[in-house]
Amino acid sequence: MKALGIDIGGSAIKGAPVDTRTGRLLAERYRIEVDRRTTPAALAKAAAEITAHFKWRGRVGVGFPGVVEGARIRTAANLHPRFVGCDAARLFGRATGCRVAMINDAAAAAVAEMRFGAGRGFLGKVLFLTLGTGVGTCLAYQGVVYPLEFGHFPWKGGRDAEKYVSTAARDRKDLSWEEWGDRLHDFIAELERLMWPELIIIGGGASSKHEKFFRHIRPRARLVPARLLNRAGIAGAAWWAAETLG
């Protein structure tokens, strides 16, 4: 079982073919930079460049940083506003010439971690966070993943929490690891108060440097980095395509 996984973020679109039985990437990721000015048509062209790079003609799973309902995008906080209301499966399908399945990007990463990574075999309540341009959030219970949008939780005067605790916020404010870790501690403590997770998994690009800021977070639950690191979104999107496209 193989599928191409594509992970769209606020700063880049990345893809690779994946063995969906193991979550293993079958080639080095191919990456193209994007930003808020990248239109849906331009991003679809980038997805087509990724499929062409791998000479891919099979199923494609696309993880998108926003609310995804079926094939349609409902929010796009860190990408072009023209994505809102877009039939993304049709958009990317036409561009790539492939059958496409859409999934929220954090949900894709969480699915991969629950099946192949740090959450494998754990049936309790898991809080999963991805830290990047924004903050992706999911809950998992008995292995089932539920996408959430707690990155947009009102925080510090009503601003979205991700404006305060994302890696983009850390870079923008030039925060030390301790300062950023303290911010994450406050945010995670609030989420723990609301949801009482037993395990917290941190993914996204920052997970590869978890030793620099984990010591400043003092959660009640066990805190671990994503085992697949920032490959999880690609692996989970590919798995989703294999499951839903048959």
FINUMAR-471585 format. One line per 10 residues: number of its first residue (from 1); their letters; for each residue z, y, x of N, C-alpha, C, CB. Coordinates in Angstrom, 3 decimals. Each point is the difference from the previous one (the first is absolute). Last residue first. Glycine has a CB too. Layout:
! FINUMAR-471585
NUM) A) Z Y X Z Y X Z Y X Z Y X; ...
//
This chain:
! FINUMAR-471585
246) GLTEAAWWAA) -1.328 4.012 -9.671 -0.377 -1.393 -0.092 -0.840 -0.518 1.154 0.117 0.305 -2.398; 2.149 4.091 1.266 -1.454 -0.088 -0.127 -0.503 -1.437 -0.025 -0.156 2.181 1.159; 4.862 -0.916 -0.614 -0.489 0.559 -1.254 -1.504 -0.138 -0.210 1.870 1.569 0.140; 0.599 -3.190 3.839 0.701 -0.471 -1.201 -0.695 0.456 -1.281 2.141 0.041 1.288; -3.719 1.402 2.993 -0.194 -1.444 -0.125 0.620 -0.543 -1.288 -0.022 -0.174 2.496; 0.693 4.725 -1.432 -1.407 -0.257 -0.353 -0.246 -1.479 -0.191 -0.695 2.027 1.270; 4.933 -0.738 0.264 -0.180 0.394 -1.388 -1.436 -0.255 -0.461 1.798 1.730 0.279; -0.730 -2.392 4.271 0.584 -1.061 -0.837 -0.213 0.313 -1.479 1.728 -0.477 1.778; -3.016 3.782 1.275 -0.903 -1.150 0.068 0.514 -1.140 -0.885 -0.666 0.657 2.346; 3.412 3.100 -1.867 -1.185 0.351 -0.783 -0.996 -1.154 -0.016 0.331 2.419 0.581
236) GAIGARNLLR) 3.522 -2.864 2.131 0.316 -0.086 -1.422 -1.180 0.344 -0.891 2.328 0.562 0.568; -2.757 -0.177 4.172 0.202 -1.398 -0.381 0.256 -0.133 -1.494 0.908 -0.470 2.278; -1.240 4.824 -0.476 -1.295 -0.686 0.069 0.135 -1.433 -0.489 -0.691 1.456 1.928; 4.636 1.064 -1.542 -0.839 0.517 -1.072 -1.364 -0.668 -0.056 1.191 2.148 0.215; 1.928 -3.149 3.335 0.348 -0.606 -1.283 -0.912 0.471 -1.130 2.354 -0.159 0.787; -2.089 1.470 4.031 -1.094 -0.885 -0.416 0.190 -0.507 -1.427 -0.299 -0.678 2.384; 3.398 3.458 0.313 -0.973 0.735 -0.816 -1.262 -0.810 -0.290 0.883 2.101 0.982; 3.413 -4.902 -0.073 -0.116 1.398 0.414 -1.059 0.704 -0.847 0.706 -0.604 2.357; 1.117 -3.971 -2.701 -1.420 0.220 0.245 -0.282 1.427 0.457 -0.516 -1.735 -1.710; 4.921 0.472 0.584 -0.418 -0.909 1.074 -1.474 0.191 0.341 1.734 -1.650 -0.743
226) APVLRARPRI) 1.876 5.385 -1.110 -1.071 -0.882 -0.467 -0.473 -0.862 1.165 -0.713 1.683 -1.765; 5.722 0.044 2.101 -1.366 0.527 0.050 -0.980 -1.003 -0.593 0.580 1.344 2.041; 4.671 -0.862 -3.670 -0.852 -0.653 0.990 -1.357 0.700 0.036 1.189 -2.213 -0.357; 4.315 2.222 -1.807 -1.172 0.826 0.294 -0.818 -0.663 1.102 1.239 2.103 -0.685; 2.797 -3.334 -3.360 -0.564 -0.314 1.316 -1.311 0.757 0.173 1.086 -2.293 -0.009; 2.546 4.495 -3.268 -0.840 -1.194 0.093 -0.431 -0.250 1.444 -0.804 0.391 -2.349; 3.292 3.475 1.454 0.835 -1.108 -0.448 -0.760 -1.323 0.168 1.192 1.525 -1.649; -2.424 2.687 4.873 -0.092 -0.482 -1.377 1.035 -1.088 -0.303 -2.433 0.555 0.034; 1.221 3.312 3.580 1.170 -0.866 -0.185 0.021 -0.529 -1.427 1.295 1.294 1.744; -4.496 1.223 2.436 0.024 -0.352 -1.422 1.120 -1.018 -0.203 -2.514 0.445 -0.279
216) HRFFKEHKSS) 1.300 1.123 4.573 0.497 1.178 -0.707 0.027 -0.210 -1.516 -0.888 1.419 1.855; -0.838 -4.633 1.311 1.434 0.139 0.269 0.611 1.220 -0.688 -0.373 -1.129 2.183; -4.371 0.120 -2.357 0.811 -0.883 -0.852 1.494 0.223 0.213 -1.841 -1.687 0.063; -1.832 3.864 2.485 0.638 0.691 -1.121 0.850 -0.883 -0.903 -1.887 1.533 0.083; -0.506 -2.928 4.033 0.327 1.391 0.292 0.747 0.694 -1.141 -2.010 0.066 1.450; 0.187 -4.584 -1.571 1.223 0.038 0.797 0.441 1.431 0.304 -0.643 -2.194 0.993; -3.502 1.118 -3.305 1.204 -0.015 -0.835 1.290 0.110 0.808 -1.257 -1.374 -1.630; -3.844 1.588 2.334 0.987 0.726 0.799 1.355 0.009 -0.701 -1.827 1.433 0.965; -2.010 -3.482 -2.913 -0.103 -0.500 1.376 0.996 0.688 0.932 -2.417 -0.490 -0.405; 1.874 1.775 -4.203 0.775 -1.243 0.145 -0.065 -0.559 1.418 -0.440 -0.490 -2.401
206) AGGGIIILEP) -1.976 4.420 0.617 1.294 0.230 0.659 0.773 -1.282 0.253 0.070 2.213 -1.085; -4.312 -2.112 -1.352 -0.142 0.179 1.449 1.315 0.156 0.729 -2.164 1.032 -0.450; 2.466 -3.668 -4.141 -0.764 1.173 0.420 -0.003 0.128 1.508 0.570 1.138 -2.140; 3.526 -3.452 -0.877 -1.332 -0.225 0.547 -0.694 1.312 0.324 -0.147 -2.117 -1.298; 5.295 -0.335 0.045 -0.703 1.242 0.328 -1.329 -0.346 0.662 2.193 1.254 0.271; 1.697 -3.738 -3.721 -1.043 -0.188 1.015 -0.725 1.328 0.190 -0.281 -2.467 -0.603; 5.197 0.330 -1.551 -0.891 1.157 0.095 -0.967 -0.240 1.155 1.774 1.574 -0.950; 1.843 -4.512 -2.578 -0.770 0.053 1.244 -0.896 1.225 -0.068 0.054 -2.538 0.291; 2.813 1.737 -3.832 0.717 -0.857 0.948 -0.653 -0.002 1.376 0.728 -1.419 -1.908; -0.562 5.382 -2.271 -0.740 -1.077 0.665 0.915 -0.813 0.918 -2.093 1.390 -0.113
196) WMLRELEAIF) 2.813 2.397 -3.612 0.813 -1.075 0.587 -0.836 -1.135 0.601 1.764 0.567 -1.653; -2.807 3.911 -0.805 -0.651 -1.309 -0.164 0.756 -1.193 0.580 -2.092 1.242 0.043; 3.487 3.631 -0.100 -0.751 -0.210 -1.232 -0.409 -1.448 -0.215 -0.810 2.310 0.214; 3.064 -0.866 3.749 0.892 0.275 -1.126 -0.683 -0.299 -1.336 1.147 1.760 1.372; -3.670 -2.040 2.600 0.940 -1.115 -0.117 0.935 0.190 -1.192 -0.120 -0.336 2.481; -2.797 3.817 -1.405 -0.738 -1.117 -0.588 0.897 -1.226 -0.144 -2.127 0.884 1.000; 3.939 2.835 1.182 -0.226 0.318 -1.410 -0.749 -1.130 -0.702 -0.034 2.444 0.570; 0.685 -2.776 4.065 1.294 -0.122 -0.683 -0.149 0.290 -1.489 1.186 0.667 2.115; -4.891 0.023 0.695 0.221 -1.419 -0.267 1.327 -0.212 -0.718 -1.358 -0.593 2.024; 0.333 4.983 -0.635 -0.954 -0.454 -1.008 0.258 -1.454 -0.389 -1.691 1.613 0.903
186) DHLRDGWEEW) 4.241 0.263 2.611 0.347 0.637 -1.268 -0.901 -0.496 -1.131 0.799 2.019 1.256; -1.768 -3.503 3.149 1.281 -0.540 -0.475 0.351 0.573 -1.374 0.778 -0.260 2.386; -4.483 2.016 -0.104 -0.289 -1.289 -0.614 1.263 -0.634 -0.552 -1.921 -0.300 1.558; 2.423 4.243 0.884 -0.685 0.274 -1.261 -0.299 -1.305 -0.753 -1.008 2.085 1.011; 2.801 -2.457 3.278 1.016 0.509 -0.936 -0.623 0.329 -1.356 1.313 0.926 1.938; -4.196 -2.202 1.573 0.798 -1.131 -0.472 1.074 0.425 -0.983 -0.437 -1.135 2.152; -2.053 4.462 0.023 -0.816 -0.677 -1.005 0.757 -1.198 -0.576 -2.104 0.744 1.184; 4.152 1.580 2.295 -0.116 0.882 -1.164 -0.784 -0.672 -1.120 0.110 1.992 1.513; 0.212 -4.286 2.606 1.295 0.065 -0.680 -0.076 0.864 -1.256 1.147 -0.317 2.204; -4.913 0.031 0.616 0.204 -1.268 -0.707 1.323 0.014 -0.758 -1.356 -1.197 1.746
176) SLDKRDRAAT) -0.764 5.956 -1.047 0.400 -1.078 0.906 0.129 -1.283 -0.828 1.226 1.626 1.573; -4.587 2.329 -3.157 1.364 -0.511 -0.077 0.248 -1.044 1.082 0.023 0.446 -2.467; -3.801 2.867 0.946 0.353 -0.373 1.372 1.456 -0.474 0.065 -1.678 1.668 0.898; -1.082 -0.382 -4.823 1.224 0.719 0.345 0.469 -0.274 1.433 0.628 -0.098 -2.404; -4.550 -2.036 0.696 -0.171 1.411 -0.368 1.192 0.840 0.437 -1.396 -0.704 -1.945; 1.454 -4.049 2.482 -0.908 0.650 0.942 -0.099 1.500 -0.268 -1.289 -2.137 0.191; 3.837 -0.429 -3.186 0.629 -0.023 1.325 -0.866 0.724 1.020 1.118 -2.171 -0.564; -2.874 1.526 -3.715 1.042 1.030 -0.017 0.705 0.069 1.344 0.313 -0.343 -2.463; -3.427 -3.078 1.866 -0.700 1.291 0.070 0.994 1.151 -0.002 -1.977 -1.001 -1.175; 3.537 -3.335 0.509 -0.274 0.237 1.421 -0.776 1.305 0.179 -0.016 -2.490 0.430
166) SVYKEADRGG) 3.174 2.250 -4.714 -1.160 -0.722 0.532 -0.141 0.225 1.503 -1.144 0.216 -2.226; 4.528 1.835 -0.867 0.341 -1.195 0.791 -1.199 -0.775 0.537 2.025 -0.145 -1.367; -2.107 4.371 -1.310 1.220 0.131 0.790 0.190 -1.176 0.970 1.015 1.285 -1.896; -4.478 -0.889 -1.417 -0.158 1.236 0.767 1.166 0.205 0.968 -1.280 0.997 -1.914; 1.230 -4.594 -1.219 -0.839 -0.272 1.164 -0.262 1.253 0.835 -1.057 -1.854 -1.280; 3.528 2.014 -2.889 0.774 -0.536 1.119 -0.866 -0.204 1.234 1.521 -1.113 -1.628; -2.687 4.904 -2.007 -0.165 -1.441 0.161 0.746 -0.481 1.235 -2.236 0.111 -1.138; 4.182 4.278 -1.070 -1.217 -0.427 0.703 -0.088 -1.516 0.014 0.063 2.068 1.430; 3.693 0.578 -3.221 -1.066 -0.408 -0.903 -1.297 -0.389 0.666 1.030 1.463 -1.606; 3.276 -0.193 3.702 -0.552 1.147 -0.706 -1.190 -0.338 -0.867 0.800 1.384 1.839
156) KWPFHGFELP) 0.918 -4.986 0.821 0.212 1.242 0.746 -0.676 1.204 -0.659 0.160 -1.362 2.077; -1.939 -2.841 -4.294 0.941 -0.022 1.116 0.106 1.392 0.616 -0.542 -2.427 0.449; -1.897 -1.184 -4.487 0.400 1.386 0.279 1.155 0.063 0.994 -0.761 0.647 -2.291; -2.969 -4.591 2.289 1.315 0.262 -0.573 0.405 1.445 0.313 0.655 -2.452 0.238; -4.637 -0.114 1.157 -0.097 1.259 -0.744 1.290 0.292 -0.777 -2.486 -0.338 -0.188; 1.911 -3.611 2.732 -0.359 1.032 0.964 -0.099 1.364 -0.656 -1.212 -1.708 1.334; 1.909 -2.343 -3.782 1.193 0.743 0.378 -0.248 0.961 1.158 1.350 -1.918 -0.794; -4.036 -1.294 -2.388 -0.445 1.268 0.582 1.206 0.853 0.385 -2.116 -0.086 -1.376; 0.616 -5.595 0.592 0.774 1.153 -0.459 -0.571 1.260 0.650 2.094 -1.426 -0.311; -3.331 -4.314 -0.672 -0.278 1.305 0.623 0.837 1.101 -0.648 -2.339 -0.756 0.538
146) YVVGQYALCT) 3.384 -4.591 -0.048 -0.153 1.028 -1.030 -0.250 1.347 0.685 1.518 -1.280 -1.611; -1.632 -4.502 2.748 -0.009 1.387 0.448 -0.280 0.945 -1.173 -0.768 -0.747 2.284; 3.047 -4.457 -1.434 -0.984 0.750 -0.786 0.124 1.488 0.332 0.075 -1.732 -1.866; 2.853 -1.821 3.614 -1.321 -0.020 0.611 -1.069 0.778 -0.727 0.627 -2.151 0.856; 4.022 1.998 -2.152 -0.479 -1.368 -0.018 -1.465 -0.069 0.441 1.632 -0.533 -1.837; -0.851 5.218 1.512 1.086 -0.858 -0.479 -0.560 -1.397 -0.227 1.204 1.964 -1.086; -2.364 3.335 3.416 -0.396 -1.385 -0.209 1.226 -0.779 -0.455 -1.842 0.159 1.751; -0.170 5.344 -1.376 1.085 -0.964 -0.125 -0.620 -1.382 -0.100 1.527 1.690 -1.138; -3.435 3.159 3.490 -0.112 -1.125 -0.917 1.348 -0.683 -0.107 -2.435 -0.315 0.571; -0.357 5.110 1.641 1.204 -0.745 -0.376 -0.349 -1.120 -0.969 1.397 2.058 0.343
136) GVGTGLTLFL) -3.413 2.004 3.570 -0.275 -0.992 -1.025 1.247 -0.804 -0.288 -2.392 -0.115 0.710; 1.192 5.144 1.473 0.977 -1.092 -0.024 -0.353 -0.914 -1.163 1.826 1.456 1.034; -5.081 1.904 2.247 0.902 0.045 -1.143 1.053 -1.084 0.154 -1.828 0.914 -1.483; -0.864 -0.459 5.057 -0.295 1.327 -0.528 0.845 0.281 -1.228 -2.332 -0.151 0.891; 4.498 -3.685 1.036 -1.217 0.488 0.626 -0.252 1.431 -0.424 -0.945 -2.320 0.067; 4.166 -2.415 -0.997 0.159 1.364 0.486 -1.257 0.416 0.748 2.504 -0.292 0.161; -0.630 -3.498 -4.096 -0.979 0.252 1.063 0.077 1.474 0.355 -1.537 -1.879 -0.795; 5.036 -1.981 -1.718 -0.462 1.367 0.237 -1.071 0.004 1.076 2.244 0.911 -0.673; 0.754 -4.388 -3.000 -1.006 0.093 1.059 -0.495 1.438 0.085 -0.691 -2.418 -0.346; 4.947 -0.908 -1.716 -0.584 1.342 -0.020 -0.930 0.106 1.195 2.036 1.017 -1.161
126) VKGLFGRGAG) 0.061 -5.459 -1.745 -0.475 0.624 1.239 -0.526 1.401 -0.301 -0.582 -2.267 0.971; 3.798 -2.108 -3.135 -0.644 1.281 -0.268 -0.300 0.707 1.322 1.193 0.181 -2.230; -0.981 -5.622 2.074 0.835 1.069 -0.526 -0.807 1.271 -0.211 1.977 -1.001 1.147; -3.538 -3.188 0.854 -0.174 0.105 -1.439 0.907 1.043 -0.641 -0.660 -2.374 0.009; -1.965 0.714 4.925 1.183 0.698 -0.518 -0.205 0.286 -1.479 0.473 1.038 2.266; -3.807 -3.093 0.681 1.054 -0.927 -0.406 1.238 0.665 -0.577 -0.840 -1.489 1.735; -2.170 4.606 1.125 -0.440 -1.350 -0.386 1.196 -0.898 -0.317 -2.045 0.268 1.442; 1.740 4.522 0.112 0.587 -0.398 -1.275 -0.331 -1.415 -0.422 -0.110 2.345 -0.635; -1.540 -0.217 4.729 1.456 0.104 0.023 0.673 -0.429 -1.298 -0.281 1.830 1.609; -4.756 -3.396 -1.174 0.790 0.744 0.967 1.490 -0.029 -0.212 -1.923 1.404 0.216
116) FRMEAVAAAA) -1.933 -3.278 -2.935 -0.221 -0.407 1.381 0.999 0.577 0.997 -2.365 -0.188 -0.589; 2.457 0.876 -4.347 -0.671 -1.299 0.156 -0.004 -0.491 1.447 -1.427 0.585 -1.953; 3.303 3.666 0.725 0.702 -1.009 -0.794 -0.629 -1.384 0.168 0.629 1.781 -1.646; -2.624 1.981 3.769 1.307 -0.268 0.598 0.773 -1.063 -0.776 0.043 2.347 0.847; -4.238 -0.912 -2.551 -0.178 -0.689 1.276 1.337 -0.343 0.641 -2.163 1.199 0.309; 2.199 1.367 -4.252 -0.470 -1.353 -0.290 -0.133 -0.801 1.293 -1.217 0.842 -2.042; 2.177 3.723 2.443 1.160 -0.763 -0.456 -0.369 -1.445 -0.312 0.983 2.103 -0.920; -4.413 0.944 2.073 0.842 -0.297 1.160 1.201 -0.847 -0.391 -0.731 2.139 1.054; -2.053 -0.659 -4.531 -0.738 -0.924 0.870 0.850 -0.398 1.201 -2.175 1.037 -0.727; 3.862 2.245 -2.118 0.079 -1.315 -0.629 -0.737 -1.039 0.837 0.158 1.085 -2.260
106) ADNIMAVRCG) -0.444 3.395 3.568 1.331 -0.535 0.298 0.184 -1.378 -0.612 0.902 2.325 0.101; -4.988 -0.074 -1.036 0.115 -0.354 1.424 1.371 -0.569 0.363 -1.650 1.789 0.496; -0.814 -2.458 -5.324 0.767 1.058 0.664 0.265 -0.417 1.444 1.080 0.702 -2.197; -5.392 -2.738 -0.025 1.442 -0.184 -0.069 0.666 1.210 0.658 -0.229 -2.549 0.034; -5.050 0.192 -1.748 0.851 1.124 0.401 1.480 -0.355 -0.172 -1.827 1.615 -0.653; -3.195 -4.337 1.537 1.242 0.032 -0.776 0.882 1.105 0.556 -0.144 -2.485 -0.513; -5.489 0.972 0.690 1.163 0.722 0.506 1.159 -0.104 -0.989 -1.511 1.582 1.253; -3.710 -3.689 0.503 0.969 0.007 -1.089 1.323 0.542 0.544 -1.141 -1.978 -1.158; -3.455 3.593 3.514 0.911 -1.143 -0.117 0.831 0.098 -1.275 0.092 -0.180 2.503; -3.179 3.456 -0.358 -0.796 -1.123 -0.473 0.820 -1.263 -0.178 -1.947 1.000 1.129
96) TARGFLRAAD) 3.212 3.696 0.268 0.055 -1.146 0.921 -0.937 -1.131 -0.385 2.338 0.600 0.454; -1.946 3.473 -3.084 -0.206 0.418 1.386 -0.116 -1.187 0.945 1.251 2.087 -0.497; -0.257 -2.735 -4.145 -1.371 0.493 0.183 -0.283 0.334 1.457 0.041 0.900 -2.327; 4.364 -2.159 1.224 -0.919 -1.122 -0.168 -1.449 0.409 0.208 1.615 -1.013 -1.581; 1.850 4.254 1.542 -0.052 -0.733 1.267 -0.941 -1.199 -0.085 2.342 0.734 0.485; -1.812 1.847 -4.455 -0.387 0.886 1.099 -0.176 -0.772 1.306 1.221 1.874 -1.123; 0.533 -4.155 -2.644 -1.440 0.256 -0.136 -0.512 0.853 1.151 0.209 -0.163 -2.490; 4.351 -0.598 2.265 -0.646 -1.283 0.267 -1.521 0.158 -0.097 2.026 -1.246 -0.896; 0.719 4.941 -0.226 -0.144 -0.207 1.442 -0.657 -1.326 0.332 2.005 1.401 0.339; -1.850 2.287 -4.283 -0.120 -1.459 -0.018 -0.296 -0.421 1.442 -0.843 -0.077 -2.454
86) CGVFRPHLNA) 3.472 4.775 1.064 -1.176 -0.685 0.563 0.080 -1.518 -0.204 -0.212 1.835 1.706; 3.547 1.740 -2.751 -0.884 -0.420 -1.078 -1.198 -0.802 0.456 0.728 1.985 -1.196; 1.393 0.889 4.848 0.755 -0.226 -1.225 -0.969 -0.278 -1.158 1.875 1.501 0.837; -3.327 -0.259 3.619 0.245 -1.427 -0.210 0.684 -0.275 -1.336 0.162 -0.281 2.468; -1.055 4.675 -0.681 -1.096 -0.560 -0.795 0.146 -1.516 -0.192 -1.487 1.826 0.859; 4.394 0.966 1.941 0.369 -0.087 -1.423 -1.096 -0.587 -0.879 1.456 1.953 0.366; -0.563 -3.198 4.928 -0.761 0.967 -0.788 0.330 -0.152 -1.502 -1.856 -0.034 1.749; 5.707 -1.706 1.321 -1.444 -0.064 0.189 -0.676 0.948 -0.990 0.154 -2.406 0.810; 4.599 1.479 -0.648 -0.331 0.332 1.387 -1.489 -0.136 0.316 2.278 -0.745 0.615; -0.328 -0.053 -5.078 0.788 1.110 0.547 -0.462 0.437 1.383 1.915 -0.824 -1.320
76) ATRIRAGEVV) -3.721 -1.787 -2.942 -0.510 0.037 1.386 0.677 1.146 0.730 -2.244 -0.981 -0.692; 2.093 -2.350 -4.335 0.565 1.083 0.806 -0.544 -0.088 1.421 2.097 0.028 -1.416; -3.791 -2.946 -1.961 0.674 0.952 -0.878 0.634 1.167 0.763 0.426 -1.881 -1.567; -4.687 -2.121 1.927 1.007 0.773 0.719 0.608 1.033 -0.949 -1.224 -0.340 2.202; -1.297 -4.676 -3.341 -0.012 1.463 -0.066 1.182 0.631 0.739 -1.175 -0.182 -2.188; 0.014 -4.574 1.169 -0.968 0.521 0.977 0.119 1.498 0.189 -1.528 -1.837 -0.618; 5.704 -0.426 -1.230 -1.245 -0.757 -0.018 -0.924 0.484 1.097 0.237 -0.370 -2.460; 3.175 3.431 2.497 0.056 -0.767 -1.242 -1.324 -0.728 -0.167 1.620 1.649 -1.064; 1.485 1.158 5.041 -1.229 -0.729 -0.306 0.228 -0.801 -1.277 -0.649 -0.134 2.463; 2.918 4.527 0.605 0.143 -0.925 -1.125 -1.365 -0.609 -0.310 1.952 1.332 -0.948
66) GPFGVGVRGR) -1.324 0.124 5.957 0.195 0.667 -1.278 0.185 -1.043 -1.084 -1.370 1.971 0.755; -0.709 -2.445 4.027 1.308 0.664 -0.054 0.181 0.853 -1.257 0.005 0.017 2.486; -2.934 -4.807 -1.548 -0.154 1.449 -0.146 1.363 0.664 -0.153 -2.260 -0.331 -1.058; -0.562 -4.518 2.756 1.291 0.586 -0.308 -0.114 1.508 0.005 1.182 -1.975 0.992; -4.822 -2.323 -1.653 0.230 1.365 0.470 1.375 0.470 -0.461 -2.484 0.489 -0.053; -0.822 -5.261 0.925 1.169 0.584 -0.637 0.276 1.366 0.611 0.954 -2.292 -0.465; -5.403 -1.360 -0.009 0.656 1.109 0.694 1.196 0.466 -0.836 -2.199 0.715 1.088; -1.588 -5.254 -0.371 0.946 0.776 -0.802 0.697 1.052 0.861 0.345 -1.980 -1.516; -4.908 0.443 3.595 0.878 -0.716 -0.934 0.875 0.939 -0.807 -0.001 -1.915 1.559; -3.194 2.696 2.238 -0.679 -0.093 -1.289 0.848 -0.740 -1.043 -2.191 0.037 1.215
56) WKFHATIEAA) 2.077 2.620 4.185 0.729 -0.694 -1.067 -0.783 0.021 -1.311 2.164 0.617 1.105; -2.333 0.922 3.915 -1.110 -0.722 -0.638 0.516 -0.802 -1.195 -1.221 -0.139 2.215; 3.722 3.335 0.564 0.332 -1.428 0.038 -1.107 -0.874 -0.596 2.410 0.626 -0.149; -2.975 4.094 0.300 0.500 -0.325 1.338 0.285 -1.494 0.129 0.984 2.301 0.180; -2.132 -0.488 -4.404 -1.165 -0.199 0.873 0.434 -0.396 1.406 -1.293 1.674 -1.350; 4.627 -0.544 -1.762 -0.618 -1.283 -0.366 -1.212 -0.283 0.878 0.799 0.282 -2.366; 1.295 3.875 3.003 0.887 -1.097 0.403 -0.618 -1.345 -0.339 1.987 1.478 -0.340; -4.208 2.386 -1.090 -0.114 -0.119 1.459 0.883 -1.145 0.512 -0.488 2.481 0.179; 0.777 -1.320 -4.716 -1.260 -0.697 0.270 -0.217 -0.185 1.498 -0.959 0.956 -2.106; 4.607 1.612 0.729 0.240 -1.412 -0.326 -1.249 -0.830 0.257 1.690 0.679 -1.726
46) AKALAAPTTR) -2.101 3.940 2.213 0.810 -0.553 1.094 0.308 -1.469 -0.247 1.001 2.262 0.408; -3.207 0.081 -3.816 -0.917 -0.190 1.138 0.742 -0.580 1.200 -1.412 1.918 -0.811; 3.953 -0.679 -2.895 -0.769 -1.202 -0.317 -0.997 -0.304 1.124 0.255 0.474 -2.473; 2.104 3.503 2.755 0.892 -1.121 0.294 -0.692 -1.328 -0.319 2.009 1.458 -0.485; -4.286 2.521 -0.536 0.110 -0.148 1.455 0.901 -1.178 0.363 -0.359 2.473 0.271; -0.081 -1.345 -4.844 -1.284 -0.487 0.516 0.064 -0.231 1.503 -1.187 1.223 -1.831; 4.995 0.703 -0.325 -0.207 -1.412 -0.334 -1.307 -0.559 0.557 1.328 0.381 -2.057; 0.560 3.692 4.819 -0.328 -0.224 -1.407 -0.099 -1.494 -0.295 -1.220 2.200 -0.073; 4.034 0.725 3.832 -0.967 -1.096 -0.101 -0.234 -0.344 -1.465 0.727 -0.903 2.243; 2.504 4.119 -0.471 -1.316 0.560 -0.306 -1.054 -1.084 -0.201 0.618 2.021 1.311
36) RDVEIRYREA) 3.967 -2.892 0.009 -0.052 0.434 -1.399 -1.365 0.572 -0.392 2.441 0.466 0.137; -2.642 -3.839 3.902 1.059 0.946 -0.364 -0.213 0.433 -1.444 0.225 0.807 2.404; -1.741 -4.832 1.827 -0.269 0.726 -1.235 1.095 1.049 -0.190 -1.166 -2.020 -1.038; -1.085 -1.815 5.036 0.923 1.063 -0.409 -0.477 0.669 -1.288 0.619 0.380 2.407; -1.311 -5.575 -0.715 -0.748 1.245 -0.135 0.973 1.070 -0.506 -2.207 -1.238 -0.468; 2.109 -4.224 2.760 0.701 1.161 -0.530 -0.894 1.230 -0.012 2.148 -0.955 0.825; -1.628 -4.882 -0.381 -0.966 1.089 0.192 0.549 1.210 -0.750 -2.007 -1.606 0.235; 4.501 -3.072 1.977 -0.213 0.968 -1.070 -1.069 1.024 0.398 2.389 -0.312 -0.746; -2.471 -4.683 2.792 0.682 1.277 0.200 -0.313 0.944 -1.161 -0.104 -0.304 2.508; -0.153 -4.805 -3.705 -0.675 0.882 0.967 0.848 1.247 0.165 -2.307 -0.878 -0.630
26) LLRGTRTDVP) 3.648 -2.544 -2.320 -0.965 -0.808 0.740 -0.804 0.812 1.010 -0.135 -1.488 -1.972; 5.331 1.621 -0.475 -1.236 0.751 0.154 -0.929 -0.765 0.933 1.206 2.194 -0.391; 2.720 -4.413 -2.783 -0.419 0.339 1.359 -1.312 0.777 -0.015 1.165 -2.046 0.865; 1.485 -0.101 -4.557 0.158 1.433 0.215 -0.470 0.467 1.364 1.894 -0.090 -1.545; -2.059 -4.433 -0.714 1.040 0.265 0.997 0.310 1.492 0.173 -0.726 -2.074 1.156; -2.578 0.288 -4.238 1.024 -1.055 -0.055 1.170 0.308 0.907 -1.768 -1.654 -0.526; -2.222 4.368 0.248 0.960 0.281 -1.063 1.001 -1.133 -0.216 -1.735 1.405 -1.069; -1.197 0.786 5.195 0.228 -1.350 -0.519 1.094 0.125 -1.054 -0.690 -1.151 2.206; -2.609 5.323 -0.800 1.328 -0.615 -0.003 -0.097 -1.446 -0.476 1.071 2.247 -0.422; -4.040 2.528 2.485 -0.013 -1.256 -0.757 1.322 -0.732 0.206 -2.518 -0.169 0.225
16) AGKIASGGID) 2.304 5.569 0.017 -0.232 -1.191 0.824 -0.136 -1.202 -0.924 1.295 0.985 1.959; -0.464 5.021 -1.747 -0.364 -1.268 -0.604 -0.176 -1.107 1.007 -1.070 1.262 -1.789; 2.693 4.370 0.410 -0.038 -1.069 0.990 -0.361 -1.304 -0.698 1.722 1.178 1.442; -1.373 4.657 -1.808 -0.346 -1.203 -0.742 -0.237 -1.085 1.031 -1.025 1.300 -1.957; 4.078 3.584 2.148 -1.024 -0.931 0.479 -0.261 -1.077 -1.037 0.685 0.439 2.371; 2.447 3.234 -2.981 -0.623 0.462 1.242 -1.107 -0.916 0.499 2.150 1.054 0.567; 0.552 -1.740 -4.586 -0.252 1.428 -0.037 -0.694 0.523 1.238 1.967 0.203 -1.427; -2.809 -5.318 -0.071 1.175 0.836 0.174 -0.373 1.466 -0.063 1.062 -1.777 1.382; -2.997 -3.596 -2.602 -0.274 1.437 0.026 1.327 0.750 0.129 -2.104 -0.300 -1.415; 0.020 -4.857 2.464 1.235 0.745 -0.257 -0.303 1.490 0.159 1.460 -1.942 0.812
6) IGLAKM) -4.087 -3.160 -1.567 -0.146 1.399 0.381 1.243 0.746 -0.450 -2.530 -0.118 -0.168; 0.575 -5.339 1.069 1.018 0.918 -0.470 -0.258 1.396 0.521 1.636 -1.869 -0.103; -4.565 -2.939 -0.908 0.126 1.208 0.808 1.053 0.887 -0.637 -2.416 -0.138 0.764; 2.215 -5.405 -0.920 -0.397 1.218 -0.698 0.133 1.151 0.980 0.731 -0.910 -2.267; -0.445 -5.017 1.780 -0.109 1.227 0.785 -0.389 1.156 -0.922 -0.651 -1.321 2.070; 2.183 -4.315 -1.820 0.000 1.188 -0.841 0.000 1.238 0.876 1.214 -1.232 -1.828
//
